[in-house]
C-alpha cells in the first residue's frame, strides 16, 4: 500500500481542492452519524462533481487499497454512512452531484444525480404538475442516492411501495471503478439478472449510486386528512381494512401512534394542539387523495368511512382536517415523534416488520413482554401499520445515565426485540437498513443460505472488501 501522504497528494491532484480534502476541521463534520451514535475517522473527504470523477477516485482507492464509505445526506438511521475508527478509509460524499439531469413530463420520469435532495425533487416535479411518490420526515436532507442505497420507505409505501419501486434506471460506480449504466428505462428487458435491483438496498457495499431515473406520477388535486381515536391497535387494524375496502387506491397513508407518543409530541412542540378533545389509547392518521376526476368524491368518502366506523364501534372519536394547514399540523404530530422521544431521554429504536395481518397481534404481545422483562422501561410502537412496518421504541427508565444504559440493558432489549420479531417471521430492518448497527444481529438471526449468497455476491464484486467495510454483510 502506498503511504497516506502519497494517496492524499494524488487524490488532491485528481479532484482539486474542492474535490478532496484531508483537513481535519473540514472532514470532522462528516464523521458522525446524525443520531450521534457513531463517530469514526478518515484519511480524507472526497467530493466528486461527476460520475467520471467518482470512477477515477474509486480506481485510485483500489490501486492503493484505501477503503471507501459512500455518503449521501448523512441522515441514515443505522450508521451505514459513518467510517470506523481505524482511519484507513475515505468518505466519498455525493453532495456536489446535485443536478436533475432531465424531467420528462410526457413519460413522467426524472433523471437525477445521486446528491439531489428529496425535497428539491418534490418541488421540481410539482412545478410540472407531477409528483414523486415517496416522502419522509428527513426530506430536507435525504438524497436520492442514499434513499436508493438503503431502499428507503416512508409514509406512502402503503400505496406506492419503497424506493425500489420508484427506480426504473440506475447508474453506479463499481468497486473496480467501472461505470454501470442502466439509466435508460425499458418496460421490457429480458437480458438476464436485473442488476440495478441488486444495487438498490446494498448500502454502498457493492457500488456507489451516482444517478437514477425515477418514476413520477400525476399531481393530486387534493387530499382529505383524518385523525381518529381508537381503543386499541386491533381496532386500528380493523379501521385499516375498512378504509382499504371503501377507499381503494385513494388511500394514500395510514399511520398509527399510541397515547404516549402523542403526549410526548405535545410536550415537545410548543404550539402543537391535540386533534381530539380527549386522549385515546391509540390514534390513526389517515390520508385520502384524489386526482382531477375524483377529488370531489374524496371528502364525502371520508365522511362515509367514519360514519360506518362509528357504527361498527371501531373508532371512538374522529376529526377531518378543515384546511391544508390543519392537515399539515396533523402530519407534523406524526413526524415529530422521534425528536420528541429524544428530548425525553435515551431509547432503543427498532425498525421492524412482521406480516401485515399479524402486526396488531405482535404489538399487543411484544409491548407487555418487553416491559415485564425490563422493568421501568416503556415500549411504544408507531408507524406504518398498513405495510407491516412499525417503529418499536423502548424508552429507558427515568434518571438513566445516557451511554451506559444503551450499552447495557439497551443492547439486551434490542436482542430480545429482534428475537421476538424473528419468532413472528418478521424482519429486524424494515426500511432503515442494516448499516453497522444491526450487522451483528443479522449475522446472528439471518437465514444461513441468504447470508451465504450475500457474502458470495460481495466477494464477487468487491474482492478487496473496500466498499463500506463492516456494513450490511456480516462476516463469517
FITI-394738 format. One record per residue (C-alpha): residue in three letters; residue number from 1; y, x, z. Coordinates in steps of 0.02 Angstrom, whole numbers. Layout:
REM FITI-394738
{'ALA', NUM, {Y, X, Z}} ...
This chain:
REM FITI-394738
{'UNK', 1, {0, 0, 0}} {'UNK', 2, {174, 62, -42}} {'UNK', 3, {291, 85, 106}} {'UNK', 4, {400, -63, 157}} {'UNK', 5, {558, 30, 110}} {'UNK', 6, {494, 57, -68}} {'UNK', 7, {444, -126, -83}} {'UNK', 8, {614, -184, -19}} {'UNK', 9, {701, -70, -142}} {'UNK', 10, {601, -136, -289}} {'UNK', 11, {617, -318, -236}} {'UNK', 12, {805, -298, -216}} {'UNK', 13, {817, -219, -387}} {'UNK', 14, {712, -358, -463}} {'UNK', 15, {809, -506, -391}} {'UNK', 16, {979, -435, -345}} {'UNK', 17, {1075, -460, -183}} {'UNK', 18, {1069, -650, -194}} {'UNK', 19, {884, -650, -231}} {'UNK', 20, {816, -535, -96}} {'UNK', 21, {873, -477, 75}} {'UNK', 22, {794, -385, 220}} {'UNK', 23, {948, -406, 331}} {'UNK', 24, {876, -470, 496}} {'UNK', 25, {1027, -583, 527}} {'UNK', 26, {1003, -668, 358}} {'UNK', 27, {814, -679, 370}} {'UNK', 28, {806, -740, 551}} {'UNK', 29, {856, -924, 522}} {'UNK', 30, {704, -948, 411}} {'UNK', 31, {575, -877, 530}} {'UNK', 32, {564, -1026, 648}} {'UNK', 33, {499, -1199, 605}} {'UNK', 34, {617, -1347, 632}} {'UNK', 35, {522, -1406, 786}} {'UNK', 36, {545, -1235, 865}} {'UNK', 37, {360, -1212, 899}} {'UNK', 38, {327, -1061, 787}} {'UNK', 39, {429, -904, 760}} {'UNK', 40, {368, -761, 652}} {'UNK', 41, {428, -600, 573}} {'UNK', 42, {451, -548, 392}} {'UNK', 43, {489, -398, 284}} {'UNK', 44, {624, -498, 196}} {'UNK', 45, {677, -661, 116}} {'UNK', 46, {656, -690, -71}} {'UNK', 47, {763, -824, -151}} {'UNK', 48, {720, -826, -336}} {'UNK', 49, {826, -929, -455}} {'UNK', 50, {694, -967, -587}} {'UNK', 51, {508, -983, -615}} {'UNK', 52, {508, -817, -707}} {'UNK', 53, {586, -733, -554}} {'UNK', 54, {455, -813, -441}} {'UNK', 55, {319, -745, -557}} {'UNK', 56, {394, -571, -559}} {'UNK', 57, {412, -567, -369}} {'UNK', 58, {233, -627, -344}} {'UNK', 59, {169, -491, -461}} {'UNK', 60, {266, -362, -362}} {'UNK', 61, {194, -428, -199}} {'UNK', 62, {19, -425, -271}} {'UNK', 63, {42, -245, -327}} {'UNK', 64, {98, -194, -152}} {'UNK', 65, {-20, -314, -61}} {'UNK', 66, {125, -399, 28}} {'UNK', 67, {85, -574, 92}} {'UNK', 68, {192, -723, 41}} {'UNK', 69, {245, -876, 140}} {'UNK', 70, {323, -1006, 24}} {'UNK', 71, {459, -1115, 100}} {'UNK', 72, {549, -1272, 42}} {'UNK', 73, {666, -1363, 160}} {'UNK', 74, {583, -1287, 315}} {'UNK', 75, {560, -1463, 381}} {'UNK', 76, {369, -1465, 390}} {'UNK', 77, {281, -1531, 544}} {'UNK', 78, {134, -1409, 559}} {'UNK', 79, {208, -1235, 547}} {'UNK', 80, {149, -1215, 369}} {'UNK', 81, {308, -1126, 308}} {'UNK', 82, {326, -1002, 452}} {'UNK', 83, {256, -825, 442}} {'UNK', 84, {151, -747, 579}} {'UNK', 85, {223, -615, 694}} {'UNK', 86, {148, -462, 609}} {'UNK', 87, {300, -436, 498}} {'UNK', 88, {192, -396, 347}} {'UNK', 89, {242, -547, 240}} {'UNK', 90, {395, -604, 147}} {'UNK', 91, {463, -780, 146}} {'UNK', 92, {496, -849, -28}} {'UNK', 93, {623, -989, -20}} {'UNK', 94, {641, -1107, -168}} {'UNK', 95, {812, -1172, -112}} {'UNK', 96, {906, -1093, -258}} {'UNK', 97, {794, -1180, -383}} {'UNK', 98, {879, -1349, -362}} {'UNK', 99, {907, -1418, -537}} {'UNK', 100, {849, -1587, -600}} {'UNK', 101, {799, -1523, -771}} {'UNK', 102, {782, -1693, -855}} {'UNK', 103, {787, -1877, -811}} {'UNK', 104, {716, -1992, -945}} {'UNK', 105, {772, -2172, -920}} {'UNK', 106, {656, -2243, -1052}} {'UNK', 107, {500, -2153, -994}} {'UNK', 108, {556, -2169, -812}} {'UNK', 109, {520, -1987, -767}} {'UNK', 110, {615, -1846, -686}} {'UNK', 111, {576, -1661, -704}} {'UNK', 112, {640, -1565, -553}} {'UNK', 113, {643, -1388, -488}} {'UNK', 114, {547, -1366, -326}} {'UNK', 115, {707, -1343, -223}} {'UNK', 116, {782, -1513, -267}} {'UNK', 117, {817, -1607, -105}} {'UNK', 118, {734, -1778, -97}} {'UNK', 119, {896, -1871, -61}} {'UNK', 120, {977, -1791, -214}} {'UNK', 121, {835, -1854, -323}} {'UNK', 122, {856, -2028, -248}} {'UNK', 123, {1041, -2026, -292}} {'UNK', 124, {1012, -1961, -469}} {'UNK', 125, {883, -2097, -501}} {'UNK', 126, {995, -2232, -429}} {'UNK', 127, {1136, -2179, -546}} {'UNK', 128, {1020, -2226, -690}} {'UNK', 129, {966, -2389, -605}} {'UNK', 130, {797, -2314, -563}} {'UNK', 131, {717, -2256, -401}} {'UNK', 132, {594, -2127, -338}} {'UNK', 133, {467, -2221, -232}} {'UNK', 134, {443, -2101, -87}} {'UNK', 135, {557, -2081, 63}} {'UNK', 136, {550, -2016, 240}} {'UNK', 137, {664, -1977, 385}} {'UNK', 138, {696, -1797, 329}} {'UNK', 139, {751, -1843, 153}} {'UNK', 140, {914, -1746, 175}} {'UNK', 141, {823, -1579, 193}} {'UNK', 142, {646, -1601, 123}} {'UNK', 143, {623, -1527, -50}} {'UNK', 144, {514, -1583, -195}} {'UNK', 145, {408, -1425, -190}} {'UNK', 146, {374, -1443, -5}} {'UNK', 147, {334, -1627, -21}} {'UNK', 148, {208, -1587, -158}} {'UNK', 149, {132, -1440, -66}} {'UNK', 150, {100, -1548, 88}} {'UNK', 151, {62, -1709, -7}} {'UNK', 152, {193, -1798, 99}} {'UNK', 153, {182, -1982, 142}} {'UNK', 154, {323, -2083, 217}} {'UNK', 155, {362, -2266, 238}} {'UNK', 156, {321, -2329, 63}} {'UNK', 157, {142, -2267, 47}} {'UNK', 158, {79, -2443, 78}} {'UNK', 159, {139, -2495, -94}} {'UNK', 160, {162, -2334, -193}} {'UNK', 161, {46, -2202, -122}} {'UNK', 162, {78, -2025, -61}} {'UNK', 163, {168, -1886, -155}} {'UNK', 164, {7, -1853, -250}} {'UNK', 165, {26, -2021, -337}} {'UNK', 166, {204, -1981, -393}} {'UNK', 167, {164, -1816, -481}} {'UNK', 168, {124, -1830, -666}} {'UNK', 169, {160, -1650, -714}} {'UNK', 170, {167, -1485, -621}} {'UNK', 171, {223, -1305, -640}} {'UNK', 172, {167, -1170, -518}} {'UNK', 173, {151, -983, -499}} {'UNK', 174, {-24, -924, -454}} {'UNK', 175, {-69, -777, -338}} {'UNK', 176, {-83, -655, -483}} {'UNK', 177, {88, -706, -549}} {'UNK', 178, {26, -814, -692}} {'UNK', 179, {127, -971, -727}} {'UNK', 180, {26, -1132, -731}} {'UNK', 181, {124, -1252, -842}} {'UNK', 182, {68, -1432, -844}} {'UNK', 183, {239, -1515, -838}} {'UNK', 184, {215, -1625, -990}} {'UNK', 185, {145, -1792, -932}} {'UNK', 186, {-7, -1856, -1025}} {'UNK', 187, {-80, -2026, -986}} {'UNK', 188, {-244, -1968, -1058}} {'UNK', 189, {-301, -1788, -1039}} {'UNK', 190, {-488, -1757, -1026}} {'UNK', 191, {-492, -1567, -1036}} {'UNK', 192, {-589, -1540, -876}} {'UNK', 193, {-525, -1513, -699}} {'UNK', 194, {-356, -1590, -657}} {'UNK', 195, {-288, -1427, -592}} {'UNK', 196, {-120, -1496, -536}} {'UNK', 197, {-212, -1606, -411}} {'UNK', 198, {-292, -1451, -338}} {'UNK', 199, {-121, -1376, -305}} {'UNK', 200, {-48, -1536, -230}} {'UNK', 201, {-76, -1530, -43}} {'UNK', 202, {-133, -1348, -45}} {'UNK', 203, {14, -1295, 65}} {'UNK', 204, {56, -1142, -36}} {'UNK', 205, {-115, -1063, -12}} {'UNK', 206, {-164, -1074, -197}} {'UNK', 207, {2, -1073, -288}} {'UNK', 208, {190, -1091, -269}} {'UNK', 209, {252, -1255, -344}} {'UNK', 210, {407, -1216, -448}} {'UNK', 211, {437, -1382, -537}} {'UNK', 212, {363, -1556, -560}} {'UNK', 213, {376, -1707, -672}} {'UNK', 214, {383, -1862, -564}} {'UNK', 215, {367, -2047, -599}} {'UNK', 216, {515, -2161, -569}} {'UNK', 217, {520, -2350, -551}} {'UNK', 218, {649, -2483, -594}} {'UNK', 219, {778, -2508, -459}} {'UNK', 220, {754, -2651, -338}} {'UNK', 221, {880, -2791, -348}} {'UNK', 222, {874, -2820, -162}} {'UNK', 223, {771, -2822, -5}} {'UNK', 224, {738, -2926, 149}} {'UNK', 225, {701, -2835, 312}} {'UNK', 226, {614, -2920, 458}} {'UNK', 227, {595, -2868, 640}} {'UNK', 228, {457, -2959, 734}} {'UNK', 229, {398, -2954, 915}} {'UNK', 230, {211, -2964, 947}} {'UNK', 231, {95, -2969, 1097}} {'UNK', 232, {-24, -2832, 1035}} {'UNK', 233, {-64, -2713, 893}} {'UNK', 234, {-208, -2828, 848}} {'UNK', 235, {-79, -2963, 814}} {'UNK', 236, {16, -2836, 710}} {'UNK', 237, {-141, -2810, 606}} {'UNK', 238, {-155, -2999, 583}} {'UNK', 239, {28, -3004, 530}} {'UNK', 240, {-2, -2865, 404}} {'UNK', 241, {-146, -2959, 323}} {'UNK', 242, {-43, -3118, 323}} {'UNK', 243, {104, -3028, 242}} {'UNK', 244, {-5, -2945, 110}} {'UNK', 245, {-82, -3113, 65}} {'UNK', 246, {84, -3203, 49}} {'UNK', 247, {196, -3065, -21}} {'UNK', 248, {77, -2963, -129}} {'UNK', 249, {164, -2816, -211}} {'UNK', 250, {332, -2870, -143}} {'UNK', 251, {278, -2798, 25}} {'UNK', 252, {361, -2627, 22}} {'UNK', 253, {341, -2569, 202}} {'UNK', 254, {254, -2618, 363}} {'UNK', 255, {287, -2511, 517}} {'UNK', 256, {238, -2540, 699}} {'UNK', 257, {305, -2472, 862}} {'UNK', 258, {268, -2513, 1043}} {'UNK', 259, {396, -2560, 1175}} {'UNK', 260, {402, -2383, 1244}} {'UNK', 261, {460, -2311, 1077}} {'UNK', 262, {595, -2443, 1054}} {'UNK', 263, {658, -2418, 1231}} {'UNK', 264, {668, -2229, 1205}} {'UNK', 265, {769, -2252, 1045}} {'UNK', 266, {889, -2375, 1126}} {'UNK', 267, {920, -2249, 1265}} {'UNK', 268, {942, -2108, 1139}} {'UNK', 269, {1061, -2191, 1015}} {'UNK', 270, {1224, -2241, 1099}} {'UNK', 271, {1268, -2382, 979}} {'UNK', 272, {1092, -2449, 948}} {'UNK', 273, {1051, -2629, 989}} {'UNK', 274, {883, -2712, 1012}} {'UNK', 275, {847, -2830, 865}} {'UNK', 276, {775, -2965, 977}} {'UNK', 277, {838, -3045, 1137}} {'UNK', 278, {697, -2983, 1246}} {'UNK', 279, {568, -2842, 1238}} {'UNK', 280, {393, -2868, 1172}} {'UNK', 281, {238, -2759, 1189}} {'UNK', 282, {237, -2721, 1004}} {'UNK', 283, {361, -2730, 861}} {'UNK', 284, {337, -2740, 674}} {'UNK', 285, {465, -2687, 544}} {'UNK', 286, {431, -2768, 376}} {'UNK', 287, {520, -2743, 210}} {'UNK', 288, {503, -2858, 59}} {'UNK', 289, {584, -2812, -106}} {'UNK', 290, {619, -2898, -270}} {'UNK', 291, {673, -2850, -444}} {'UNK', 292, {796, -2945, -552}} {'UNK', 293, {666, -3078, -592}} {'UNK', 294, {602, -3106, -415}} {'UNK', 295, {745, -3067, -297}} {'UNK', 296, {796, -3248, -273}} {'UNK', 297, {624, -3287, -203}} {'UNK', 298, {615, -3146, -76}} {'UNK', 299, {719, -3221, 65}} {'UNK', 300, {631, -3391, 56}} {'UNK', 301, {465, -3299, 52}} {'UNK', 302, {511, -3204, 211}} {'UNK', 303, {558, -3365, 299}} {'UNK', 304, {395, -3449, 246}} {'UNK', 305, {295, -3297, 304}} {'UNK', 306, {375, -3303, 475}} {'UNK', 307, {355, -3490, 492}} {'UNK', 308, {168, -3480, 461}} {'UNK', 309, {151, -3329, 576}} {'UNK', 310, {238, -3425, 716}} {'UNK', 311, {123, -3574, 688}} {'UNK', 312, {-30, -3461, 698}} {'UNK', 313, {31, -3380, 859}} {'UNK', 314, {36, -3209, 776}} {'UNK', 315, {216, -3169, 823}} {'UNK', 316, {320, -3213, 974}} {'UNK', 317, {494, -3191, 900}} {'UNK', 318, {572, -3125, 741}} {'UNK', 319, {736, -3100, 653}} {'UNK', 320, {786, -3067, 472}} {'UNK', 321, {923, -2938, 440}} {'UNK', 322, {1080, -3032, 392}} {'UNK', 323, {1157, -2888, 294}} {'UNK', 324, {1116, -2721, 217}} {'UNK', 325, {1198, -2632, 363}} {'UNK', 326, {1087, -2727, 485}} {'UNK', 327, {934, -2685, 380}} {'UNK', 328, {982, -2501, 390}} {'UNK', 329, {1005, -2519, 578}} {'UNK', 330, {828, -2587, 594}} {'UNK', 331, {760, -2439, 496}} {'UNK', 332, {863, -2316, 599}} {'UNK', 333, {771, -2377, 754}} {'UNK', 334, {607, -2333, 671}} {'UNK', 335, {666, -2166, 602}} {'UNK', 336, {738, -2110, 769}} {'UNK', 337, {577, -2115, 871}} {'UNK', 338, {537, -1929, 858}} {'UNK', 339, {711, -1865, 910}} {'UNK', 340, {715, -1995, 1049}} {'UNK', 341, {549, -1931, 1114}} {'UNK', 342, {608, -1751, 1106}} {'UNK', 343, {754, -1799, 1218}} {'UNK', 344, {632, -1867, 1348}} {'UNK', 345, {531, -1707, 1360}} {'UNK', 346, {378, -1616, 1294}} {'UNK', 347, {248, -1712, 1194}} {'UNK', 348, {96, -1676, 1088}} {'UNK', 349, {114, -1759, 918}} {'UNK', 350, {-39, -1808, 818}} {'UNK', 351, {-27, -1867, 638}} {'UNK', 352, {-192, -1957, 618}} {'UNK', 353, {-278, -2088, 512}} {'UNK', 354, {-431, -2196, 527}} {'UNK', 355, {-496, -2332, 410}} {'UNK', 356, {-357, -2461, 391}} {'UNK', 357, {-462, -2605, 455}} {'UNK', 358, {-502, -2510, 617}} {'UNK', 359, {-330, -2440, 661}} {'UNK', 360, {-283, -2578, 785}} {'UNK', 361, {-451, -2559, 873}} {'UNK', 362, {-430, -2371, 878}} {'UNK', 363, {-259, -2380, 959}} {'UNK', 364, {-319, -2507, 1088}} {'UNK', 365, {-463, -2391, 1133}} {'UNK', 366, {-378, -2222, 1121}} {'UNK', 367, {-218, -2256, 1220}} {'UNK', 368, {-306, -2301, 1384}} {'UNK', 369, {-438, -2167, 1356}} {'UNK', 370, {-306, -2030, 1345}} {'UNK', 371, {-204, -2095, 1491}} {'UNK', 372, {-360, -2107, 1600}} {'UNK', 373, {-419, -1932, 1554}} {'UNK', 374, {-245, -1857, 1579}} {'UNK', 375, {-159, -1947, 1724}} {'UNK', 376, {31, -1974, 1718}} {'UNK', 377, {38, -1941, 1531}} {'UNK', 378, {98, -2080, 1416}} {'UNK', 379, {12, -2112, 1249}} {'UNK', 380, {107, -2204, 1112}} {'UNK', 381, {58, -2246, 934}} {'UNK', 382, {180, -2295, 798}} {'UNK', 383, {199, -2288, 611}} {'UNK', 384, {119, -2344, 451}} {'UNK', 385, {-9, -2472, 504}} {'UNK', 386, {-34, -2533, 326}} {'UNK', 387, {-106, -2368, 263}} {'UNK', 388, {-208, -2324, 416}} {'UNK', 389, {-91, -2186, 474}} {'UNK', 390, {-9, -2187, 644}} {'UNK', 391, {80, -2051, 740}} {'UNK', 392, {-12, -2039, 904}} {'UNK', 393, {100, -1950, 1028}} {'UNK', 394, {60, -1905, 1207}} {'UNK', 395, {211, -1876, 1319}} {'UNK', 396, {199, -1754, 1462}} {'UNK', 397, {214, -1808, 1644}} {'UNK', 398, {389, -1802, 1718}} {'UNK', 399, {454, -1633, 1779}} {'UNK', 400, {333, -1539, 1667}} {'UNK', 401, {383, -1360, 1626}} {'UNK', 402, {406, -1351, 1436}} {'UNK', 403, {291, -1225, 1355}} {'UNK', 404, {168, -1215, 1499}} {'UNK', 405, {110, -1394, 1477}} {'UNK', 406, {89, -1380, 1288}} {'UNK', 407, {-20, -1225, 1304}} {'UNK', 408, {-121, -1300, 1447}} {'UNK', 409, {-153, -1487, 1458}} {'UNK', 410, {-65, -1513, 1291}} {'UNK', 411, {-199, -1417, 1195}} {'UNK', 412, {-336, -1508, 1289}} {'UNK', 413, {-255, -1675, 1246}} {'UNK', 414, {-248, -1632, 1061}} {'UNK', 415, {-430, -1581, 1061}} {'UNK', 416, {-476, -1745, 1147}} {'UNK', 417, {-374, -1849, 1024}} {'UNK', 418, {-447, -1758, 874}} {'UNK', 419, {-622, -1785, 941}} {'UNK', 420, {-586, -1971, 955}} {'UNK', 421, {-517, -1979, 779}} {'UNK', 422, {-670, -1889, 711}} {'UNK', 423, {-786, -2009, 803}} {'UNK', 424, {-694, -2153, 717}} {'UNK', 425, {-721, -2073, 544}} {'UNK', 426, {-538, -2027, 530}} {'UNK', 427, {-430, -1878, 485}} {'UNK', 428, {-336, -1760, 601}} {'UNK', 429, {-199, -1745, 470}} {'UNK', 430, {-141, -1898, 376}} {'UNK', 431, {24, -1842, 299}} {'UNK', 432, {95, -1688, 387}} {'UNK', 433, {-29, -1558, 327}} {'UNK', 434, {-135, -1432, 422}} {'UNK', 435, {-21, -1281, 422}} {'UNK', 436, {-56, -1161, 565}} {'UNK', 437, {-50, -1297, 696}} {'UNK', 438, {-216, -1378, 651}} {'UNK', 439, {-309, -1243, 558}} {'UNK', 440, {-424, -1204, 705}} {'UNK', 441, {-457, -1389, 734}} {'UNK', 442, {-500, -1413, 551}} {'UNK', 443, {-623, -1269, 566}} {'UNK', 444, {-699, -1348, 722}} {'UNK', 445, {-711, -1528, 658}} {'UNK', 446, {-709, -1517, 469}} {'UNK', 447, {-859, -1556, 360}} {'UNK', 448, {-950, -1389, 332}} {'UNK', 449, {-978, -1425, 147}} {'UNK', 450, {-795, -1467, 117}} {'UNK', 451, {-739, -1312, 211}} {'UNK', 452, {-858, -1204, 109}} {'UNK', 453, {-784, -1272, -53}} {'UNK', 454, {-607, -1242, 9}} {'UNK', 455, {-647, -1062, 53}} {'UNK', 456, {-729, -1034, -117}} {'UNK', 457, {-577, -1102, -210}} {'UNK', 458, {-460, -996, -103}} {'UNK', 459, {-564, -840, -137}} {'UNK', 460, {-569, -875, -324}} {'UNK', 461, {-381, -900, -345}} {'UNK', 462, {-317, -784, -209}} {'UNK', 463, {-447, -646, -184}} {'UNK', 464, {-323, -535, -91}} {'UNK', 465, {-280, -676, 29}} {'UNK', 466, {-92, -651, 7}} {'UNK', 467, {-36, -832, -15}} {'UNK', 468, {14, -912, 150}} {'UNK', 469, {-118, -825, 256}} {'UNK', 470, {-176, -912, 413}} {'UNK', 471, {-132, -1085, 348}} {'UNK', 472, {-239, -1233, 295}} {'UNK', 473, {-402, -1141, 257}} {'UNK', 474, {-499, -1098, 416}} {'UNK', 475, {-585, -928, 421}} {'UNK', 476, {-774, -924, 429}} 
